[in-house]
Amino acid sequence: MNAKSDLPQGTLDLLILKVVALGPVHGYAIAQRLEQVSRHVVQVPQGSLYPALHRLENRGLLVADWKETETGREAKFYRLTAKGRAQLETEAASWERLTEAVALIMKLSEGGAE
Amino acid sequence: MNWWQRLLRRNEMERQLEKEMRFHLEQHASELIARGVSFAEAQRRARITLGGPEQVKEECRDARGTRWLEDFWQDLRYAMRMLRQRPGFTAIAILTLALGVGASTVMFMVVNGVLLRPLPYPHPDRLVAVHGHTETWNAKLYGEQNVAYPDFLDCQRESRSLTLAGSIFNDGTVSGLGDPEHVDFQEISSNIFSVLGVQLAQGRAFLPEDDRPGAATVAILGYTFWERHFSGRADALSASVTLDGRLYTVVGIAPAGFRLRDTEPDLLTPLGQDTAKFLQSRGPHPVGVVARLNPGATLAQAQEELSLIGRHLAEQFKDTNADRSFKAEQLRPHVGDVGSTLWLLLGAVGLVLLIACTNVASLLLARAVSRERELAIRSALGAGRGRLVRQCLTESAMLGLFGGALGVGLAAVGFQPFVAFWPGTLPRAEEVQLDWRVLLFALSVSLASGIVFGLAPALRAPVGKLEQVLRARGRSVVGSSRRLHSTFVISELALAVVLLVAAGMLGRTLLHLTSLDPGVNIRNVLVSRMALSPGVLADNGRIRAAWQDVLERARRVPGVQSVAIVDTFPMREGNNTLGYWPTADVPPEKERPLTLATSVSPEYFNVMGIPLRQGRFFNEQDRSAASVWRRTKRGRKAFVDARHGVRAVCGRGSRRPCAALGVGWRRSGADSRTVLLSVCPAAG
């Protein structure tokens, strides 16, 4: 457990938006998906998942409605709004630029050490 | 969802939040159970992974962004409960505040109505007053100058940036509507209603064709005059009114409360029809001019234009218009010097409000001591200090608002008697009303006082030493509270002393004023106003005969001891001024000192009980003489010489100078200005 690194600041929202973009999903499933996808490398504290979901809902990036799960229980399913999708695209693009830039700098420093 | 929807559906939101959390925990637990974990252990582990459902819920509530509002709502309901629990305390606090806020609101209503409210015309900022202007004139002392009628017509014709309208005061006798009545009327240019933007109550305004010599005689009735003589009937329109022997057809009724140059005229007639001599000359300046800026024009442009017109007129008419120009100013209500008095009174009631606040603050403090344990317990349960202070302030702000609401109610019923009790006449009294400014004032005053008196007790919310507070059994005012309490009592006493001293001084002044000898005895003196008809005025002999006749007939009324004629009644009206010179050489007109002058008939001194100190009163034989009546010793010197006795001559323009015959003076006087009585040429 200790080997897992913390989630970089601000990326939780991006991850949630990405997961929800795949289709309507409830909070517990998001938590599980995040854990699976990140292959136990990134620590997603479940406690901060729900405040983040509510915040995104508040900002109009997500909407939620109550539906039955396959086990017949009622759960709150989150969906992406048009605004949320646009937000996801811009955030994903900027994330990509950032990682590329970081990767470039890492290569540079290796080159400099040779 | 809007923030207010979220707020209104708070219970629903809470329920959903609870359900969502439960779903998560149960889902997690059932998965763990499926993997062979025991029920209790599964539940425990689900909770640990989530990180405590209550904390998560709290964070979700914060994420809603309506947290402060929810807290505020909670505080409000809590405050209501607390206030209801102690009805006695609540009632006293609210009543105290209501008195303070009510008094301040009444005073502010008066200040607002008299000083702050704009003129009751549309776009009052576009209205301009045009005055005559000469370098040597002291407008502060003598008031602004009016404009000569031909000058007014020239300005009206030539100005591009202003639409000018004018009026002059006049008085006369209306007959044919019951008893003849002396009325104040104003002669107006036909466009004055449209310049001011005032709609007539009925009928029409004057037309340009009414506004010339020889046109059909038409009149507009003042609203009060119309109600008095026609009981507000519509058939007044096209009825006839006889003014100074001429028949006028009524074409319109001025709206209620219509005031022109600070008075409500009984009648209005077209200025252009008046062929009086003084209106043909550029020498006298009787016309009061108001103007409206034309669209796009500015006051500076208007001023420039008027100055130019003034320069042209000065070149053209050297003997009357040299050094003469015009001045344009924003039109403002004329309220005289009542402003300083009003602000002073507002300050005084402000002190009363402060005293009320201190009283309530002491009450709250006493209560805060008894609530110390409650606050300590809340603090121990995790309430932050800021949160506790906020809650206490909400409570006092609510007290303030309740007090304020009651205060506004008191003010709404109390302002009329207050205005009625105002000594003399309050200018613009009709403008004193409850409007949004007053309500805003009352709201901010009550909120501010709520916070002022709530702050000190609120800041006592416990921080440390919870244990001691919780253990302490005594509920007395101790330590810092006692100091605070003393501060309240001291400041309250200080404020009260200031108020008492001020009130005492005011009372003393009032007593002085009532015991003051004005130099005249007005007991059992009756006054009536009267004007001679224009036909009589053409001939001096007939004027004299007419006044003699009036005096004779008045003398014959049973019970009448003596009768006199006076043009301006003392201390009520009158600003006739004359230049005077106590030397043998006649000084240039501009350097002559001015004095108030009143024209009277000889018996006036008997009627008014004016004591004579020196010389003699004038009699029927003194056609053109003056008797000087000085109120102050200093003033007496200007007219009286120890060796030569009385000596003063006065006069204006080309009139024959009058010699002073006698002096009456008093050491004390309400008015230290000179009052000078000259023989009324009409009655002499």
Boltz contact constraints between the chains, C-beta under 6 A:
constraints:
  - contact:
      token1: [A, 27]
      token2: [B, 24]
      max_distance: 6.0
  - contact:
      token1: [A, 28]
      token2: [B, 24]
      max_distance: 6.0
  - contact:
      token1: [A, 28]
      token2: [B, 27]
      max_distance: 6.0
  - contact:
      token1: [A, 46]
      token2: [B, 49]
      max_distance: 6.0
  - contact:
      token1: [A, 46]
      token2: [B, 50]
      max_distance: 6.0
  - contact:
      token1: [A, 47]
      token2: [B, 50]
      max_distance: 6.0
  - contact:
      token1: [A, 47]
      token2: [B, 51]
      max_distance: 6.0
  - contact:
      token1: [A, 47]
      token2: [B, 56]
      max_distance: 6.0
  - contact:
      token1: [A, 50]
      token2: [B, 56]
      max_distance: 6.0
  - contact:
      token1: [A, 50]
      token2: [B, 60]
      max_distance: 6.0
  - contact:
      token1: [A, 51]
      token2: [B, 59]
      max_distance: 6.0
  - contact:
      token1: [A, 51]
      token2: [B, 60]
      max_distance: 6.0
  - contact:
      token1: [A, 51]
      token2: [B, 63]
      max_distance: 6.0
  - contact:
      token1: [A, 54]
      token2: [B, 60]
      max_distance: 6.0
  - contact:
      token1: [A, 54]
      token2: [B, 63]
      max_distance: 6.0
  - contact:
      token1: [A, 55]
      token2: [B, 63]
      max_distance: 6.0
  - contact:
      token1: [A, 58]
      token2: [B, 65]
      max_distance: 6.0
  - contact:
      token1: [A, 75]
      token2: [B, 23]
      max_distance: 6.0
  - contact:
      token1: [A, 76]
      token2: [B, 20]
      max_distance: 6.0
